Structure formats: structure tokens, C-alpha cells
């Protein structure tokens, strides 16, 4: 089969599978978050946590719950890494040094999963499973909880409560993430992924004595990290490793897992606000942005310049031969459009335009479909900004889903949008202005700038993928990237919850002849345009000095 046709079928089958799952999975998540009954496992969990599951929380209490849980998780994961030589199944690993332990703890708790280390040579089984794998679940569940709280802000009126964070956290983990991850792990095992605990001698035998690996159940780890749109793997090359992602089939499944929950949450949103058309509008925006991104990346990578690439029709540097250029490009697009650090190719080897598109995907805020939960609440904030812009055009107070977007609401939405650019540009500037920061660059000129820009974009947007051409396991980068991850996660969450609280207190505004219909193609196009234009205006100078300049060389 021609490679072009194979690529079209690969992408088409993914879109079809996501479309099939949209309604049933979205409706299931709606029932999970709106149900009033607690199962026996959940009741036991609430008792252990000392939580009254039937009480509701104001936005401030909800936010404090998110922050307290996350801070305790960071301390626990940091301590686990620093004490790993005293743990059983440590496999003889030394304690993780302080700056790397800080970076990794923040990375996994913020759902970033940036890895500045070689997993198989740095951490034993207990840290990998009791630490990192657990955070792959609960950090994703935190994002989903925040998204649902914002949706409740739109759906409710004249109230100051948004639900219960602990209930949302537990239900998202036990009822959504765990069951799907269990099934996905079985499918990955059937596809050839390794699922076992093994010591050094076992893996030395299996690999012919040339290398030693210490994988902690690779198949289940792959399912967990992909479902939670995380990138943390136990191998340094992540999903390019045949133990984690052995075939084109597992590659397809991995991309599906990266996107399925985030793609179906708009259906949950539509059900909760009582208008499924609103969900279709939001998922349409996500789909349009994703299709544009896939198209640009494929065009850039399959149409590479140079005698040899043109002769064979593609450039294979940095790609796995079992995936090829096209499927690697789809994976790279999916991993940068979602809050996912998982990679199956070296993004540093991409063309200037292809690599620049991957950076732009993250700069969009990862909203197409974005991280689990984070993609939905990011897109809803962009929708709020869009209706505000539309209101300015016609001289009318903007409204969205029956709620007025006044001064308080637009200030919160604007601050949300400005946090990430501030972190990205400030972090990149500091790194480029210091010898310590520049020393991590493995290339000079525009490509070197792209490496640093990519790193701080990935950290600030809680993506976790890397260009694979920058050495960031230094005290400087571990510290600064860790700060970007923490601030890029928790400041937006607080602003989203404050926005949700402000919306929930409002009385609904009746629709009138001047109300902007937010479910029609016109609105979908406006949100797409506002999203792309805002990001382009904010980051064009940085992109012009990096990937765009490289593309002109």
C-alpha cells in the first residue's frame, strides 16, 4: 500500500474511533460526575480521607483542596526519590539528586511528566509504580475535576458551590481512568508490549547480554501514561522503545489513548449545561485546530528538501522505521496538542516548519483536544474571551451560556491566558541570557533557540515532551523548569476555579435577539480564529527568531 494512502487510513481510522467514542464515553463521564450514589470502595476512601462526600464546596475551598493535595503529592514523591536506596525493589539505584528529584516530583504531580533522566537507569520499581504511576492517574483526575467544576459554574445559578473536589478526584480515578487503563494494558500486551517485573539478570538474558533494562511493567505503564495524557515512561526513548510501543498497531492505540478522554469531555460539558450543541461546537473547534496541525506537520515532514529525502520521499532521521515519517508525525502532533510528553520520534530531527508547528501546538495552550480536563477548561476560557471580543464588536454586554461576561470574568480569563506566555518567554529569555542556560543547547543559531524555546514551552504548558536535542539535567534547568511547571499548572487552576465561582453566583440571563448563538459554525470559526491570532500575536517574535528563521536558512 502506498505510504500516503496508509497515512490517510491511519488518521481516518483514528478520527472514526474518536467519533464513535464521543457520545457513549461522554455520557458515561456525565453520569460519573452528576451521580449522587457512592460505591463501597469510594465510601471507604472517603472515610480514610476524613471527607464528607455529601457536602459541597465553594470555589476557594475547592481550590485549597486541589493545592493541598498537589503539594502533599510533591513532598511525598520528592521523599520517595531521595530515599529510594532504602526501599525494597530499588534495584541498587542511588537516591535521585535534589534538583532532579524536585523537577521530577513537580513534573508528575502537575501532569507534565517531563523527564530529565533515563528512567530505566535512575529509578527502581517502587518509585516508578508507587510514585510516578500513581501520579499519572491522580494528576489527570485533578485536571478533570477542575474542568467539571468550571462546567458546573456555567450550569448552576445563584449558588456559591461547585461540588466536592475529593469526590470528583476519587470518581475520576476509580470510575474512569483505572478501568480504561486496565483494558488498554491488556490490548498493549496483546500487541507485544512487555508486562513484567524483572531484575537485571533477566533483562540481560532477554537482550542478549548487551544491555540491562529494569522495566516496571511496561505495558501497564504505557497505558497509564497515555490515558492520563502523560509522557512519563520507564525508558529514555519513551514510546519509541519496542518494549513499550512495539508495532504500528500499538502506536495507533497509543495515539487513541492520548486523545480519547479529552475529545469526549465536550460531550460531558454539553450534557451538564443542558445543550448538546454546545459540546459539538467545542469539539468542532478542537477538531479543526487538530486537522490544521496534522496537515501542516505532514506537509513539512513528507515534503522535506534535499536530494536524498526527495529521492526516497521522506526523511527518516530520528524516526523509528516501524512507524515511518507519516505516523511519527501524527504521534508528534497528538502529543503536543495534548498535555502529553510521550514521544515516538526525536522532534529535534524534524524540519524547521515541522518542529515549529509542534511548538505552536503547545503555545495554543494544548486545547485540541488538550490535556485530560485541562484541554476543556482551556477551551472554555478561550470561548469566554471570544464572546467578549464579539460583544465589543456589536457594543453589547457579552454572554456565554446565559451568563454575563463582565469585568471580573474577563479579567480572570485574561490573566489565565497571560500566565503561560509570561512563563514561556521569561524562562526562555533567562536561559538564553545566561551561560548556564545556553550550555544545555546542543546546537547554535536558530535551532539552538528552538531547543530552549521548546523546553520552556513544554514545561509551562505542562506538556512534558522535549526536542531531544537539549541537555537539561542541570541544577539551573531542573530548578527553572520545575518552577515553570508548578506555576503553569496551579495559577491557571486557581483562576479557572475563581471564574467558575463567579459564574455560578450569577442568575441566568434570558436569551434575546441580540444573544450570540454559541453553537453555530460562525461561533466555531470565531473561536478558532481568536485562538490562533492571540497565540500568533504573542509568540511571533520568538518563533521568528527560532523555527521560522531556521526555515529560511
C-alpha positions in Angstrom: 0.0 0.0 0.0 1.4 3.5 -0.8 2.7 5.3 2.2 0.3 8.3 1.5 -2.7 6.1 1.5 -1.5 4.2 4.6 -1.2 7.6 6.4 -4.7 8.7 5.4 -6.2 5.4 6.6 -4.2 5.7 9.9 -5.5 9.2 10.5 -9.0 8.4 9.2 -9.4 5.4 11.5 -8.3 7.4 14.5 -10.9 10.1 13.8 -13.6 7.5 13.3 -12.7 5.7 16.5 -12.8 9.0 18.4 -16.2 9.9 16.8 -17.6 6.5 17.8 -16.5 7.0 21.5 -17.7 10.6 21.7 -21.2 10.0 22.8 -21.0 6.8 24.9 -17.9 7.9 26.8 -19.0 11.5 27.2 -22.4 10.3 28.5 -20.7 7.9 30.9 -18.5 10.7 32.3 -21.6 12.8 32.7 -23.2 10.2 34.8 -20.0 9.7 36.9 -19.8 13.4 37.8 -23.5 14.0 38.3 -24.5 10.9 40.2 -25.3 11.0 43.8 -24.6 7.5 44.9 -21.1 6.4 46.2 -20.0 2.8 45.8 -18.4 0.8 48.6 -14.8 1.4 47.6 -15.4 5.2 47.3 -17.1 5.3 50.8 -14.1 3.6 52.3 -11.8 6.0 50.6 -13.8 9.0 51.9 -13.6 7.7 55.4 -9.8 7.2 55.1 -9.5 10.8 53.9 -11.9 12.1 56.5 -14.1 13.6 53.8 -17.9 14.3 54.0 -18.7 13.2 50.5 -22.2 14.7 50.6 -21.0 18.3 51.3 -20.4 20.8 48.6 -17.5 23.3 48.4 -17.2 27.0 47.4 -14.5 27.7 44.8 -12.0 28.8 47.4 -12.3 25.6 49.4 -12.3 23.6 46.2 -9.0 25.3 45.1 -7.4 24.8 48.6 -8.2 21.1 48.2 -6.5 21.0 44.8 -3.5 22.8 46.1 -3.2 20.9 49.4 -3.4 17.5 47.6 -0.9 18.5 45.0 1.6 20.0 47.5 1.5 16.8 49.6 1.9 14.7 46.5 5.0 16.7 45.6 6.5 16.2 49.0 5.7 12.5 49.0 7.2 11.9 45.6 10.3 14.0 46.4 10.9 12.0 49.5 10.3 8.7 47.7 13.1 9.6 45.2 15.5 10.8 47.8 15.1 7.7 49.9 14.9 5.1 47.1 18.1 3.4 48.1 16.4 2.4 51.4 13.3 1.0 49.6 12.8 -2.6 48.6 13.0 -3.4 44.8 15.3 -0.3 44.4 17.4 -2.4 42.1 20.5 -0.9 43.6 19.6 2.6 42.4 21.1 5.6 44.2 19.0 8.4 45.6 17.9 10.9 43.0 19.9 14.1 43.4 17.9 17.0 44.9 17.3 19.3 41.9 16.3 16.4 39.7 14.0 15.0 42.5 12.3 18.4 42.7 11.9 18.6 39.0 10.5 15.1 38.6 8.2 15.4 41.6 6.7 18.7 40.3 6.6 17.3 36.8 4.5 14.2 37.6 2.2 16.0 40.1 1.4 18.7 37.5 0.6 16.2 34.8 3.6 17.3 32.9 5.8 14.2 33.1 8.9 16.0 31.8 11.8 13.6 32.3 15.3 14.9 32.5 16.7 11.5 33.3 16.9 7.9 31.9 14.1 6.1 33.6 15.5 2.6 33.4 18.8 3.7 34.9 17.6 6.2 37.6 14.6 4.7 39.4 13.6 1.4 40.9 10.3 -0.4 40.8 8.8 1.3 43.9 9.4 4.8 42.8 8.2 4.0 39.3 4.9 2.3 40.4 4.0 3.7 43.8 5.3 7.2 42.9 5.2 8.0 39.2 2.4 5.7 38.0 0.1 6.8 40.8 0.6 10.4 39.8 -0.2 9.5 36.2 -3.7 8.7 37.4 -4.4 11.3 40.1 -2.8 14.3 38.4 -5.0 13.6 35.4 -8.0 13.2 37.7 -7.3 16.6 39.2 -7.4 18.2 35.7 -10.8 16.5 35.1 -12.1 17.7 38.4 -11.2 21.3 37.7 -12.8 21.1 34.3 -16.0 19.7 35.8 -16.0 22.5 38.4 -15.9 25.1 35.7 -18.7 23.4 33.8 -20.8 23.5 37.0 -20.1 27.2 37.1 -21.8 27.6 33.8 -24.6 25.1 34.6 -25.6 26.4 38.0 -27.1 29.7 39.1 -27.4 31.6 42.3 -25.1 29.3 44.3 -21.6 29.6 45.7 -20.8 25.8 45.5 -19.1 23.9 42.7 -19.2 20.3 44.0 -16.7 18.4 46.1 -13.1 18.2 45.0 -12.4 14.9 46.8 -15.5 13.2 45.3 -14.5 14.4 41.8 -10.9 13.2 42.3 -11.9 9.8 43.5 -14.6 9.2 40.9 -12.4 10.3 38.1 -9.7 7.9 39.2 -11.7 4.9 40.1 -14.5 5.0 37.6 -12.9 6.5 34.5 -9.1 6.3 34.4 -8.5 2.9 36.1 -11.0 0.8 34.2 -9.9 2.2 30.8 -6.2 1.8 31.6 -6.8 -1.8 32.7 -8.4 -2.7 29.3 -5.7 -0.7 27.4 -2.9 -2.5 29.2 -4.4 -5.9 28.1 -4.6 -4.6 24.5 -1.0 -3.4 24.6 0.2 -6.8 26.0 -1.7 -8.5 23.1 0.2 -6.1 20.8 3.5 -7.2 22.1 4.3 -4.7 24.9 6.2 -6.2 27.8 4.3 -6.6 31.1 6.5 -8.0 33.9 8.7 -7.1 36.8 12.3 -8.2 36.1 15.7 -7.9 37.6 19.0 -7.0 35.8 19.9 -10.6 35.1 16.6 -11.5 33.4 16.8 -8.5 31.1 20.5 -9.1 30.3 19.4 -12.6 29.1 16.5 -11.3 27.1 18.6 -8.6 25.4 21.5 -10.9 24.6 23.7 -9.6 27.3 24.4 -6.3 25.6 22.1 -4.1 27.7 20.3 -4.2 31.0 16.9 -2.8 31.4 14.7 -2.6 34.6 11.2 -2.0 33.3 8.4 -1.8 35.8 5.5 -3.4 33.9 6.0 -1.6 30.6 2.5 -2.3 29.1 0.6 -1.1 32.1 2.9 2.0 32.4 2.3 2.8 28.8 -1.4 2.5 29.2 -1.4 4.6 32.3 0.8 7.4 30.9 -1.0 7.6 27.6 -4.5 7.5 29.1 -3.7 10.3 31.5 -2.0 12.1 28.6 1.3 11.8 30.4 4.6 11.3 28.9 6.5 9.6 31.8 7.9 6.3 30.6 10.4 3.9 32.1 12.7 4.0 29.1 14.7 7.0 28.0 13.3 6.9 24.4 9.8 6.5 25.7 7.2 5.3 23.2 10.0 4.8 20.6 11.2 1.8 22.6 9.9 -1.6 21.3 9.2 -2.8 24.8 6.6 0.0 25.3 5.4 0.5 21.7 6.4 -2.4 19.5 4.2 -2.2 16.4 2.1 0.2 14.3 -1.0 -1.2 16.0 0.2 -0.2 19.5 1.3 3.1 18.0 -2.3 3.7 16.8 -3.7 2.6 20.2 -1.3 4.9 22.0 -2.4 8.0 20.0 -6.1 7.0 20.6 -5.4 6.8 24.3 -3.7 10.2 24.3 -6.8 11.9 22.8 -9.9 9.9 23.7 -10.9 11.3 27.1 -10.1 14.9 26.2 -12.0 14.5 23.0 -15.1 13.2 24.7 -15.3 15.6 27.6 -17.1 18.3 25.4 -20.0 15.8 25.3 -20.0 15.8 29.1 -19.9 19.6 29.0 -22.9 19.7 26.7 -24.9 17.3 28.8 -24.2 19.2 32.0 -25.2 22.6 30.6 -28.3 21.1 29.1 -27.4 21.7 25.4 -25.5 19.1 23.5 -25.0 21.6 20.6 -22.6 23.5 22.9 -20.5 20.3 23.2 -20.5 19.8 19.5 -19.3 23.4 19.0 -16.4 22.9 21.4 -15.3 19.6 19.9 -15.5 21.1 16.4 -13.1 23.8 17.4 -10.7 21.2 18.8 -11.0 19.1 15.6 -10.4 22.0 13.2 -7.2 23.1 15.0 -6.0 19.4 15.2 -6.6 18.8 11.5 -4.8 22.0 10.5 -1.9 21.0 12.7 -1.7 17.5 11.3 -1.8 18.8 7.8 1.0 21.3 8.3 3.2 18.8 10.1 2.6 16.1 7.4 3.3 18.6 4.6 6.5 19.8 6.3 7.8 16.3 7.1 6.8 14.4 3.9 7.9 17.3 1.6 11.4 17.8 3.1 14.0 19.4 0.9 17.3 17.8 0.0 18.4 15.3 -2.7 18.2 12.2 -0.6 15.0 12.9 1.2 13.3 13.8 -2.1 14.7 10.7 -3.7 13.0 8.4 -1.1 10.1 10.7 -0.5 10.8 11.3 3.2 13.5 11.8 5.8 13.9 9.0 8.4 16.4 10.7 10.7 15.1 10.5 14.3 12.2 8.2 13.4 11.6 4.5 14.1 11.4 2.5 10.9 8.4 0.5 12.1 6.4 3.8 12.3 7.8 5.8 9.4 7.5 9.6 8.9 3.8 9.9 8.5 2.7 8.0 11.6 5.5 9.6 13.6 4.2 13.0 12.6 0.7 12.1 13.7 2.0 11.0 17.0 4.1 14.2 17.4 1.1 16.3 16.6 -1.1 14.4 19.1 1.4 14.5 21.8 1.9 18.3 21.5 -1.8 19.1 21.1 -2.5 17.2 24.3 -0.8 17.6 27.6 1.5 14.7 26.8 5.2 14.2 26.9 5.1 10.9 25.2 7.2 10.7 22.0 7.9 8.0 19.4 10.5 10.1 17.4 13.0 12.8 18.1 11.4 16.2 17.5 14.8 17.7 17.2 15.2 15.9 13.9 12.0 17.5 12.4 12.2 20.1 9.7 12.2 23.8 10.9 8.5 24.2 9.9 7.5 20.8 11.3 9.3 21.4 14.6 7.9 24.9 14.7 4.4 23.5 14.3 4.9 21.3 17.3 6.0 24.3 19.4 2.9 26.2 18.1 0.7 23.3 19.2 1.8 23.7 22.8 1.7 27.5 22.6 -2.0 27.2 21.7 -2.5 26.1 25.3 -3.0 22.4 24.3 -6.7 22.7 23.7 -7.1 20.5 20.7 -8.2 18.4 22.5 -5.6 19.2 25.2 -4.8 17.5 28.4 -7.3 15.5 30.3 -9.6 18.2 31.8 -7.1 20.9 31.1 -8.0 21.0 27.4 -11.7 21.5 28.1 -11.2 24.3 30.7 -8.6 26.0 28.5 -11.0 25.9 25.5 -13.9 27.2 27.6 -11.7 30.2 28.7 -10.9 30.9 25.1 -14.7 30.7 24.3 -15.3 33.3 27.1 -12.6 35.6 25.5 -14.2 35.1 22.1 -17.7 36.1 23.2 -16.1 39.2 24.9 -14.4 40.2 21.6 -17.7 39.6 19.8 -19.6 41.7 22.3 -17.1 44.6 21.8 -17.8 44.4 18.0 -21.5 45.0 18.4 -21.5 47.1 21.6 -23.3 44.6 23.7 -22.5 43.0 27.1 -21.2 39.6 26.2 -22.9 36.5 27.3 -22.0 32.8 27.2 -24.4 30.0 28.1 -26.7 32.5 29.8 -24.0 34.1 32.0 -22.8 37.7 31.6 -19.1 38.1 30.9 -18.4 41.2 33.0 -15.3 42.9 34.2 -14.5 40.2 36.8 -14.9 37.3 34.4 -12.9 38.8 31.6 -10.1 39.8 34.0 -9.9 36.2 35.2 -9.9 34.9 31.7 -7.3 37.4 30.5 -5.0 36.5 33.4 -5.4 32.9 32.7 -4.3 33.4 29.1 -1.3 35.7 30.0 0.3 33.3 32.6 1.7 30.8 30.1 3.2 33.4 27.7 4.8 35.1 30.7 6.4 31.9 31.9 7.5 30.7 28.4 9.1 34.0 27.3 10.6 34.9 30.6 12.0 31.4 31.1 13.4 31.3 27.6 14.9 34.8 28.0 16.6 33.9 31.3 18.0 30.7 29.9 19.4 32.4 26.7 20.8 35.3 28.7 23.0 33.1 31.0 25.9 30.9 30.1 24.5 28.2 32.3 21.2 28.2 30.4 22.9 28.3 27.0 25.3 25.4 27.8 22.4 23.0 27.6 22.0 23.7 23.8 23.4 21.1 21.6 23.1 23.4 18.6 23.8 27.0 17.9 21.8 29.6 16.0 18.0 29.5 15.4 17.8 25.7 16.0 19.5 26.1 19.4 17.0 28.8 20.3 14.2 26.5 19.2 15.5 23.8 21.6 15.4 26.2 24.6 12.0 27.7 23.5 10.6 24.2 23.1 11.8 23.2 26.6 10.2 26.2 28.4 7.0 25.9 26.3 6.7 22.3 27.2 7.2 22.9 30.9 5.0 26.0 31.2 2.1 24.3 29.3 2.6 21.1 31.3 3.3 19.1 28.1 6.4 17.2 29.0 7.8 16.4 25.6 11.3 17.5 24.6 13.1 18.4 21.4 15.6 15.7 22.4 18.4 18.0 21.5 18.9 19.9 24.7 20.7 18.7 27.9 18.5 20.0 30.7 19.6 17.7 33.6 21.4 20.6 35.4 20.6 22.4 38.6 19.7 25.5 36.6 17.2 23.9 34.2 15.8 21.4 36.8 15.0 24.4 39.1 13.7 26.8 36.5 11.7 24.3 34.5 10.2 22.9 37.8 9.1 26.5 38.7 7.5 26.9 35.2 5.7 23.6 35.6 4.3 24.4 39.0 3.3 28.0 38.2 1.9 26.9 34.8 -0.3 24.4 36.4 -1.6 25.9 39.7 -2.0 29.6 38.8 -4.4 28.8 35.9 -6.3 26.3 38.0 -6.9 28.9 40.7 -8.1 31.4 38.1 -10.4 28.8 36.5 -12.0 28.0 39.8 -12.4 31.6 40.6 -14.1 32.1 37.3 -16.3 29.1 38.0 -17.4 30.6 41.3 -18.2 33.9 39.8 -20.3 32.3 37.1 -22.2 30.0 39.5 -23.3 33.0 41.6 -25.0 34.7 38.6 -28.6 34.4 37.7 -29.2 33.2 34.2 -29.8 35.8 31.5 -32.7 35.1 29.2 -31.7 34.8 25.5 -32.8 37.7 23.3 -32.5 38.7 19.7 -29.0 40.1 20.4 -27.7 37.0 22.0 -24.8 35.4 20.1 -25.6 31.8 19.3 -22.6 29.9 20.6 -23.4 26.6 18.8 -23.4 27.7 15.2 -20.5 27.4 12.7 -20.0 31.1 12.9 -19.0 30.9 16.6 -16.8 27.8 15.9 -14.9 29.8 13.3 -14.6 32.8 15.7 -13.1 30.7 18.5 -10.6 29.1 16.1 -9.6 32.5 14.7 -9.3 34.1 18.2 -7.2 31.2 19.5 -4.7 31.2 16.6 -4.5 35.0 16.3 -3.9 35.6 20.0 -1.1 33.0 20.1 0.4 34.3 16.9 0.5 37.8 18.1 2.0 36.8 21.4 4.7 34.5 20.2 5.5 35.6 16.7 8.8 37.3 17.6 10.1 34.2 19.4 9.0 31.9 16.6 10.6 34.3 14.0 14.0 34.1 15.8 13.7 30.3 16.1 12.0 27.9 13.7 10.9 30.5 11.1 14.4 31.8 10.8 15.8 28.3 10.6 13.3 27.5 7.8 14.7 30.5 5.8 18.3 29.4 6.0 
